[in-house]
Amino acid sequence: MDGGEPVNPVTTTIDAGIDELPATSRFDPRRHLRIPGLFDLWLEPGPRGGLVVPAEPSVTLTARGIADLVRRSGEPADDVRILTGDGARNGDLFSEVAGLLGHDVLVSPDGAEIRHRRRGDAAVGPSHAVPLDRITRRPMDWMVIQPPDLATPLPGWFAVDRGVVRPRTGVVGLPLPAGLALATRADFVHRRAVAHRLTSTSDGLVTVAVTARAAGFLVGDYSGTQKVHGGEQLAALLGDLPLYGCDLRLWFTWPSDPQEQRSLAEQAQEFAERTGATVWTPPPGGSAELVDGGRDLRALDPAGSPAEWQAHRPEYAAGPLALRATPDGLLVSVSARPRIAVADAPIGPPHPGLSDAAQGPLTVPATALPRPGLITEGRRAQGYGPPWLPPGQQVNAEEFEAFVVCPMEPARAVAEGIPSAELFLIALLDPGPVPDDSYLIRVRVAPGGAIPMATLRSHIPARLQHLRGVNDAYLLPAARLDRVSPRGGFRTYQFGRLVPTAECGDGPLRIHCSSRARTIAGLPNDVRRWPETGTRRAYALVPASGGRLPRGWLRLYRKAPPARPGRLMLEVRVPRGRTIDVMSTAEMIARLDRVRHQAERLRDAGVELILGSRSYERVQVRRAYLAHENAWQRVPGTEPGPLPAILSRVQPSIPT
């Protein structure tokens, strides 16, 4: 498929490589050609850094501000195109916008300006906006920034040809290994992300992902319309696939209505008759989910437990079935050796005739644990910890056991706390999909200690959207970790086996807040932000000469600190939500006694505000002061501007 290269987090460009330079003119909003399904937002560099709407140059836009603009003026299903030069320079900003909106954002490459492509004999009328290289004057392709947690190498909704964005035509289909994922405008981004996770399939097995709707199959086209098709129509749409005589599994979720289930089963049989393929479906009322790290699909029954696939064969199909449905929800070749699942099997003794190297480590099968019953809590139940998780969630009504993935040896993780930047842990009933050489802690969860991810009643942050609806995954909130106790440690080995590790002790399970690429060391992702609204004044102390801004974060003060020799004091304007309010964060986390963090230590050291390095460019310097005789003296000639730029100008002007 053609189209702009999806970019996240590293962006690339594609030179159109044409021989003849196109005729272009200056971008004019009055002559701009609108593309259906694409919301265009015209932005310009602001006088104080950042991006602004031309009509409001004094308001520097944040990612949330841009997302709010799109929501107010665009359609919920639209992708977004940012009409500003050098759009890739703000890649992190637009990646955050894509995550907030849940849709792709098209931006211009670095080194490009936005021009209008003139048509033929300079006819008057709307013109395409294209990114044009400032040096070569050649068109460059728009860059597609996908939502960070749903990013894939697969193409976007639109095609891009020599800098021109064009709507695609035909049925919406995304490539699968030996198959196709059918999507609609509403579920395109999510379907693309899930389709990319299926990395392989059995020889001779075709996979078709589709949504079941109203006793048929929901199919969308690139005009934005959608229609429910029967088995005969679906077979016609998939006519380019070599289906006759093959095995084909339908990746979908059955409707809950019994009458619709009966009708859909008839359509699946009709689909098999028209294609000449053996069509496999999950059992009525069930669904299919990714397992083995995305390498395969497993069938589930209506309760979410593994179940056998069901075969729909053409009336005149000859010969025995080539595939066999297993009780654990997989499809395997009939010649494959049956897999024996043994729960809590003891470790067998070593074979007397083999050396230790030949035998390998002693293992137990990685089998799924039983699923607990659920109950809905009242609004006055004990809190959970993450601020975005409101009361009234569904929780486990009975004790159960599960596995928690941890990045270090289990005994050490129990002793020091499991490293995480979240105020919760994720527990899995089935450790099978966990990659080899990963560490697991088997835990016992008392009633009320876990929330099934599939039932979350909350608007969860964009970084966690990929976990929503995952079967057999449970959220263990920090405020409920007193109900979670470790039972043993394991390491995954050669897909489908677990190697027991050293005893992990009976200590309480805790979280140790640790840093990641985009977090402050020792604090979780969920923190209190300042300012809550508008733009507020703050102060920063930096070296008077020869120093740079810290790579991780910079301490800010609400009030001017005492004068210190050898230091510059910068008066800055901080946009909404750009700093971490250490005091409020420490108060918020104080009640979570199973979380180790640095908020209290920072508070005790007098640190009020923390500005992350990613926000340096968003903060504007208004004035600069130099310590003189135990007082701050203003540095003359300091012009307002972004923090890094102003610091690089002011420091060289100060005599050493």
N, C-alpha and C positions, 0 to 999 in steps of 0.2 A: 504494500500500500504506500501511496505517496503521502507527503505532508511534512510539516516542520518536525525536526528532531526533538522529542520531548526532553526537557532539560531539568535535571534536579539531582544533586545540587550544583554540579559543574555544568556550565552552559557552553555550547559550541555553536558555530555558525557555518553556513553552507554558502559558498560563493556561487552565484548563479552561473558564472562562467560563460556568459554569452559574448559573442564577438562584436555585436553592434550595440552601442550605448543607447539606452532609451531616452526619449525626450521627456523631461520632467519640468514641473513648475513648483513654486513655493506652496507649501501647504496652506490651504484656504478652507476653513470649516464650512463655508457656504457652498463649496463645490465638492464636498466630500461624499463618496459613494458608500451608503450603508449596506452591510451584509446581513441578511436575515439570520438570526440566531447568534449574532456577535454584537456585544455592547462595546462601543468605542468611547474611550475616555481620554480627552485631550488635556494633557498636563504639561507644565513647563518648569524648568529649574527656578526655585524661589530666590529672592534677593538675599536671603539669609541661609541659603543651603536647602537641601531637600527638594521636594516637588510640591507644586501648588496648582490650583485651578486658575487659569488666566484671569478669570473675573474676580478672584479673591487672592491676590498675590501676597497678602499679609498672613495667610493661614497655611502653615506647613502641614502637609498631610501625613498622617500615620497610616499603617496598614489597616487598622480598624476604621479610620476615617475614609479611606478609599473604598473599603468594603461597604460601608454605610452609603456612600454615594451610589454605588452600583445597585444596592438593594432598593434604594428609593426610586431610581430612574430606570433600571433595567428589568428584564424578565428573569424569574428565578432560575430558569434552565440555561440562560445564555452564558457563553464564554465571554471573556473580557479581552479587549485589545487596548494597550496603552499607547497613545499617539504622542510619543515624546522621543527625542533623539537620545542615543546612548542608554537605552532602557536597561541593558544588561548590567550597568553599573549599580543599579538598584535591585539586583537579583534577589537578595535576601528579603527586601521589603515586599517584592511582588510574589515571592514564594509564600510569605506569610499571608498575603492577600488571597492567593490560590487556596491555601488551607482554610481560611475563614469562609470562603465562598463555596468550597467544594467543587470548583470548576477550573479549567485551564485558563492561564493568562498569557497572552501573546505580547511580546515586547521586542523592541528593535535591538540588534546587536550593538556592542561597544564600537564606536567609530562610525556610527551611521546617523544620518539625519532623516527626518520624515519629509518626503516630497510627494507631490501628486503626479501621477504618470499621465502625460497628455495622450489623447487618443487621436491617432491618424492626422487629419488635417486641422488640428486644433479646434475641433468642434466643441461648442459650448455644451456643458452638461456635467453630471457628477463624474468624478475620477477616482481611481483606486489610489489609496495611500500605500507607498512602498518605502522601505528603508534603503537609503542610498549611501554607499561608501563615500566619505567626504574626500578621499584622495583619488580613488580610481573612477568614481562616479558610476560604478556598476551597482545594480540592485543586489541586495542581500536578503536572505530568507528571514522571515520572522522566527523568533525563538519561542518555543512552547514550554512554559513553566507549569508543571503539573502540581497538584496538591502534594505536599511533602510526604505524607503518610500513604498516599495512593499513587506514587510516581512509578512509571514503567517506561521501558523503551518503545512501547507500542504507540502508534500515531494518534493524533487528536481528531476532533470532530471535523475540522476543516483541512483542505488541501492547500499547500503553498507552492506557487510556481513563479520563480523569478521575482520574488518579493510581493506577488499578488496573492491575496487570500481569496480562495474560491470555495463555495459550498460543494461538498461531495454529493453524489447521487446514488440511488439504489438502496438496497437493504443494508442496515447497519450490522456489520459482521467484523469480529476481531479474531485473529488467528489463534488457534490452539494447536498443540502437537497432534497432528493427524486429526484435525477437526476444526470447529468454528464455534465462536460464542456470539449468539444473536443478542442485540441490545436495543434499547430505546433511548430517546434523548434524556429521559429522567434518570435512568440507571447506568448511563454510558461510562461515567468515570469510575464508579464502583465496579461495574462488570469488567472493565479494562484491567483494573488492579487485580481482581480475583483471577481473571483468565491468565494473566502473566505468571501467577504463582504455580499453575499446573505445568510442570517442567518436562514430563515424559509420559508415555503411555505404553501399554503392551503392544506387541507386534500384531497388526491386523485389527486393532480396536480403534474405532473412530469415536470421538467425543463431541457432542453437540450440547452446548449450554443454552438454555432458553427459559423464559419465564412462563409458567403455566397460569392461565387466566381464563375464567369463565368457560371451563371445559374445553379449552383449546390452547394454542401456543401463541404467545404475544410476540409480534415481530414489528420492529420499527424501521423507518427509512430516514434518510438524511434530510428530508424536507421537514422533519419534526413530527410527522404523523405516525400513528401506530394502529395495528389491526390484529384481531385474533384470528388465527388460521387453524383449519383442521389438519388432520394427518396427510390428506392428499395434497393440500396446498403447501404444507411444509416440505413434503418430498419434492415438489416442483421447485421450490426456492433453493433447495440443496442439490439441484441437478448436476452441478459441476463437481461434486464430490463422488468418488468411485465407491458407491455404497452397495451395489448388488453383491450378495453372497457374503458380505462382511458382518462383523459384530459392531453394533453401535450402541453406546450408552447415552441416555438423555440425562443431563445434569440439571435437575430442576427440583423444586419443592411442590409437593402435591397440595391441592386445595383442601380445606378442612371439611367442606360440605360433602356428604356421602354421594348425593346425586351427581355433583360435579366430578367426583372421583370416578364414578362408573362411566360417565361420558368421556372423561379424559383417557381412561383405559381403552375405550373403543377407538379413540383417535390414535392412540399409540399403536394399536393393532393395525389400523388402517395405514399408518405411516410405514409399518413393517411390510404390509402387502404391497404398497406402491414402490418401495425402494428395493425390495428383495433382500433386505438385511434382517438379521436377528436384533431386535431392539430391546435393550435392557433398561429397566426403570427401577427406582427404589420402590419399596412396597407402598400401596395406597396409604395416603396420609403421612408418608415419610418424606425424606429429603436426601440429598447427597452433600457431603462435605469433603474438604481437602484433608489429606493425612500424609504422613511420611514426609513432612516438611514441604508439602505441595507437590510431591511426586505422583500422587495417586488420589483416587476418589473412593470414599466409603459410603455405603448405603446405610441410612438410619430409619428406624421405625417411627411412628408418631410420637413416642415418648423420648426420642433422641438416642436410643440405644442402637448398637450395631445390628444390622439385619441383612438378610440375603437379598441380592438383586433379583428381579423377576424378569423372565424372558418372554418376549412377544415374537413368535416366529411366523413367517409367511406360511400360508396354507400348504404350499407345494414345496416347502424347504426339504432338501434331501440331506441325508447323513446325520450323524450325531452332532451335538453341540461342541463347538471348539473351546468354549470357555465354561468354567464352573464357578458358581457363586458360593463363597465361603460364609460360615456363620459370623465371622467378624466383619462382614460387610464389604469384602473385596471381590474382584473378578480375576481369576487366574486361569491359566491354561489347564485343560483337563489332564495334561501329562505332568503338571507340576505336583510335587510332593505335598500332601495336605499339611497345613500348619496346625500344630497342637498348642492350644492356649491353656496354660496352667497358672492359676492365680496363687500367689504366695508359695510358690514351689520351693522346697528346701534346696540348698546347694548340694549337688551330688558329690560323692567322693572322687578323687582323681583316678583315672584309669591306670591300673598297675603297669600296663605295658607301654605307656607313653611317657616321654620326658616332660618336664614343666613347660619347656618352650613349645613342644608339639601340642600340648593340651590347651594352652592359652589360659586366660584368667577364668576363674570359676564364676559362672553367671546364673541369673534367674531370668525367666521370660519377662518382657516388658508388656504387661497386660493391662487393659483398662479396668479401673476400679468402679465399684457400684455408684450410681447416681443417687443423691439424697432427695428426700421429699422437701417441698418448699412451703413457706408460709409468708404472708405479707405482713410486715410490721406496721404498727400504728405510728402516727405522726409524732408521738411523744417518746418514742424509743430512743435509746442511747445513740449519740452521734456516731459518725463513721470516720471522720478525719479529713478527707479531701474536701475543700470548701465547695466544690461544684456538685457534691453528692448529697442531695436533700434527703430528709427522712421518708419513711414509707416505702422502702425497697423490699423486694422479695429476697428472703434469706433461707438458709438451710434450716429445716425444722427438726432435723435429727443429726446425730454425729456421723461424720464420714471421714474418709481419708483421701488424700490427693498428693500430687507431686509439685514442688516449687523448684523452678530452675534457678540456680545461683551461679555467679561467675567465679567462685572459688571453692576450695575443698570444704565439704559440708561441716566438718567439725570446727574449722576456723570461722565459717560463716555464722554458726550458732553462737560461738564465743564472742565474736566481734560485731555481729550484725550483718545482715545481707546487704551488700552495696546496692543502692538504688537511688534514683533522683525523684522517685514518686512516693507518695504517702499511702502506698498499698503494695501488695505483692499479688502475683498472678499464680493461681494453682491450676493444675491440669489433672483430669482423671486418667487420661491416656498419655503415657510418656513416649509412645511409639514415634510420633513425629519429631521429637526433639533430636537435633543433630548429634552425631557420634562425638564422644569425648566431652560431653557436657556433664556438669554436676547437677544432681537432683537431691532434694531433701523430701523424704516422705513425711507428711505431717498429718496429724489428727485434728479435725476442726469440730469444736463443740457447737451446739445449736446457736444460730444467730451470728456465726463468725464469718460467713462467706456470702457473697452476692453473685448469682449466676450472670455472666456477661450477657447472655442472650435475653435477659429480662430487665436490663438496666433502664430505670425510669429517670433519665437525666440527660441534659445536654452536656456530653462529655467533651473535653478539649480535642482540638483537631488532631493533635499528636497521638490520640488514643482511639480514633475512629475505626482503625483497622481491627480493633478487638471487639467492637460491638457485634453481637449476634454470633460469636464464635461458640460452637457447641462444646460442652465438656470443659469450659474454662470458667474459673471462678475468681472474683476479686476479693482479696483479703484486706479490708481497710485497716489502716494503722490503729484506729481507736478500738478495734476488735481483736488485735493480735494477742490479747490475754486469753483468748479462746482457742489459740492455735499452739500446738506443741509438737516438736520434732519427734519422729519415730525411728529414723534411720537415714543413712546417706548412701547414694549410689552414683555411678558414672555410667553413661550410655556407651554401649559397645556393639559394633557390627550390627547395626539396625535390628531392633527387636530384642535386644538383650540388655541386662543391667548388671553391672559389677558392683557388689557391695563394697563400701569404703569403711574406714575406721569409724567407730562409734561416735556419734555426734552429740552425745550427752543429753541430759534432760532439761537444760536451761531454757528460758523463754526465747521465743523467736522474736527478733528485733530487726529494724531497718537502720542501716548506717547511711545517712545522706552522703552521697559521693558526687563528684563532679563529672560532667560529660562535656561535650564540645560546646554546648550552648547554655550551660548553667554556671552559677557561682559556686566555687568549691565549698562544701559543707552545708549547703542549703538545698531544699527540694525545689522541684519545678513550680509547685504551688506556693506562692509567696504573696504578701500584701504589697501592692504597688502604690507609688506616689509620683505625682499628685493624682488624686482620683478624678478630678475634672480640670479642664483648662490648662494653662501654663503657669508655673510658679517659679519664684526666684530661689536660688540656692548658691552656695559658694564652694569652690574647689581650691585646694592647695597643691601647687605643682612646683618643681624646681625653678628657680629664677633663671637659670641658664644651663644649657648642656643636657637637659633631661627630656625624656619622652613620656608620653602618657603610658600608664601601666597596660600590659597586654591583656590582663583579665578584667579588672574592674578598678574604679576610682571612687574614693570616699568623698561624699558631699556633705555639706553642713547646711542646716536650715538658717542659721544665723552666722554672721561673720565671725570666724574664730580669732583668737588673739594673734597679734603680729608675730611672725617668726622670721629671723634673719635667714637670708638665702632662699626664701620662698616667695612665689607669686601667689596672690589671691585673685581668682577669677570669679566675677559675678556672672552667673549663667541663668538662662531661662530654660526650664525643663518642661517638655511637653507631657501631656497626660500619660501616666503609667510607665514612664521610661526608667524609673529607679525602683529599687527594692527598699521598702520601708522596714528597716531592721527591727525597730521597736515593736511595730504591730505584728510582724512575722514571728518574733520571739513569743509574743503573747498568744498568738494563734496556735503555735506548735507546743506550747508549754504543757498542755493537758495530755499530749501524746507521749506517755512515758515509755513506750516501746520504740521510740524514734530517737536515734542519736544524731545531733546536728550542731552547727556552729552559731546559731542565731543568738543564744544566750551569751556565748563568749564574746561575740561582736558587740552585743548590747552592753555588756559589762565593761568593754573597752571604750565605750562612748561613741561607737559608730552608729550614726543615725540613718544615713542613706547610702546606698551602693548603686553606682552607675556602671552597667556592663559595657564592655568595650564595643559591642555591636551598636550601641546607642550614642557613641561619641559624636557622630556626624549629625545626629538629630538635636543635639544640645547647642544653643546659641550663646556665645559670650557677649555680654553687654559692656563690661568694664574690666580693667585689669588694675591691680594694686601691688605695690612693692613695699616691703617692710622697711621703715626708716624711723630710728629712735623709738622703738616699741610702739609704733603706730603705722597704720596702713596709709600709704601715699599713692594717689591715683597716678597711673602711667598715662601721660598725655598721648593723644593721637591714636588711641585704640578704637578701631572700627568694629562694629558688630559683625559677627560671622560664626560659622561652625567652629566648635571647640578645637579640633586638630589644626585647622588652618590658622586660627588666631594665635594659638600657642606657638606655631612655627614662625610667625611674624614677630611676636612680642619678645620672645627669648633672645634672639640675636641683637635686638635694639637696646638691651639692658647692659650697661658696662659691668665688666667683671671686677 
